[in-house]
Amino acid sequence: MEKKIRIFITGGTFDKEYNEINGELYFKNSHVQNMLELGRSRLDLNIRTLMMIDSCDMTTEDREIIVKNCEKAPEKKIIITHGTDTMAETAKLLANSIKDKTIILTGAMVPYTFGSSDGLFNLGSAIAFVQTLPAGVYIAMNGRYFKWNNVRKNKKIGEFEEID
């Protein structure tokens, strides 16, 4: 039985860097591998970067790339690092297309490089959830998991919450 977990990187705050000269956030390289090393992960992971973009800039075509890669992946357990603003939109598209895999989307409210990021915790939670939840599409944030169709980002408090 296949135990390997696939991680798809798509960007989002998770992987943003801070430009000290102009004060803007930008993408350079993913921090996922460093985060896994820091967390001393000993799992069999297959990591692939699909894109490095802010989820607010994500197009329908970008989301289709994510879905196609999840469909083609031989692994039944998939984690997707994703920007939090449109994470639920991508989760909906995945849920409508894929029924036989456990897919967890996760992200961060604060970039990993800031030191006070929630990204490491969220990635660790996603790794635990992908190994234990049944097939379906979920969002893992703030130490919780949410079903794809019962979650929203509460921008006032900076947390994800159930809709009902």
TAZI-V830226 format. One record per residue. N is the residue number from 0. RES is the residue in one letter. SS is DSSP state (hx for helix, st for strand, lp for the rest). NEAR is the number of other ideal C-beta (glycine too) atoms within 10 Angstrom. Layout:
<<N,RES,SS,NEAR> <N,RES,SS,NEAR>>
This chain:
<<0,M,lp,3> <1,E,lp,9> <2,K,lp,10> <3,K,lp,13> <4,I,st,22> <5,R,st,21> <6,I,st,26> <7,F,st,23> <8,I,st,22> <9,T,st,28> <10,G,st,23> <11,G,lp,28> <12,T,hx,23> <13,F,hx,29> <14,D,hx,28> <15,K,st,24> <16,E,st,16> <17,Y,st,13> <18,N,lp,11> <19,E,lp,7> <20,I,lp,6> <21,N,lp,7> <22,G,lp,7> <23,E,lp,10> <24,L,st,14> <25,Y,st,12> <26,F,st,14> <27,K,lp,11> <28,N,lp,12> <29,S,lp,20> <30,H,lp,23> <31,V,hx,21> <32,Q,hx,14> <33,N,hx,13> <34,M,hx,22> <35,L,hx,19> <36,E,hx,9> <37,L,hx,13> <38,G,lp,14> <39,R,lp,6> <40,S,lp,15> <41,R,lp,7> <42,L,lp,14> <43,D,lp,10> <44,L,st,17> <45,N,st,13> <46,I,st,15> <47,R,st,11> <48,T,st,15> <49,L,st,18> <50,M,st,14> <51,M,st,17> <52,I,st,17> <53,D,lp,17> <54,S,hx,22> <55,C,hx,10> <56,D,hx,12> <57,M,lp,23> <58,T,lp,9> <59,T,hx,9> <60,E,hx,7> <61,D,hx,17> <62,R,hx,20> <63,E,hx,12> <64,I,hx,16> <65,I,hx,23> <66,V,hx,16> <67,K,hx,12> <68,N,hx,16> <69,C,hx,21> <70,E,hx,12> <71,K,hx,7> <72,A,lp,18> <73,P,lp,8> <74,E,lp,19> <75,K,lp,17> <76,K,st,24> <77,I,st,24> <78,I,st,25> <79,I,st,26> <80,T,st,30> <81,H,lp,30> <82,G,lp,23> <83,T,lp,25> <84,D,lp,17> <85,T,lp,18> <86,M,hx,26> <87,A,hx,21> <88,E,hx,15> <89,T,hx,24> <90,A,hx,24> <91,K,hx,14> <92,L,hx,17> <93,L,hx,23> <94,A,hx,16> <95,N,hx,11> <96,S,hx,14> <97,I,lp,18> <98,K,lp,9> <99,D,lp,8> <100,K,lp,18> <101,T,st,21> <102,I,st,28> <103,I,st,28> <104,L,st,30> <105,T,st,29> <106,G,lp,28> <107,A,lp,26> <108,M,lp,19> <109,V,lp,15> <110,P,lp,19> <111,Y,hx,23> <112,T,hx,15> <113,F,hx,14> <114,G,lp,7> <115,S,lp,8> <116,S,lp,20> <117,D,lp,22> <118,G,hx,24> <119,L,hx,17> <120,F,hx,17> <121,N,hx,25> <122,L,hx,28> <123,G,hx,18> <124,S,hx,19> <125,A,hx,25> <126,I,hx,21> <127,A,hx,14> <128,F,hx,19> <129,V,hx,25> <130,Q,hx,13> <131,T,hx,9> <132,L,lp,17> <133,P,lp,6> <134,A,lp,12> <135,G,st,18> <136,V,st,26> <137,Y,st,24> <138,I,st,30> <139,A,st,25> <140,M,st,24> <141,N,lp,16> <142,G,lp,11> <143,R,st,15> <144,Y,st,21> <145,F,st,20> <146,K,st,15> <147,W,lp,21> <148,N,lp,12> <149,N,lp,13> <150,V,lp,20> <151,R,st,13> <152,K,st,19> <153,N,st,9> <154,K,lp,10> <155,K,lp,6> <156,I,lp,8> <157,G,lp,12> <158,E,st,14> <159,F,st,22> <160,E,st,14> <161,E,lp,10> <162,I,lp,10> <163,D,lp,3>>
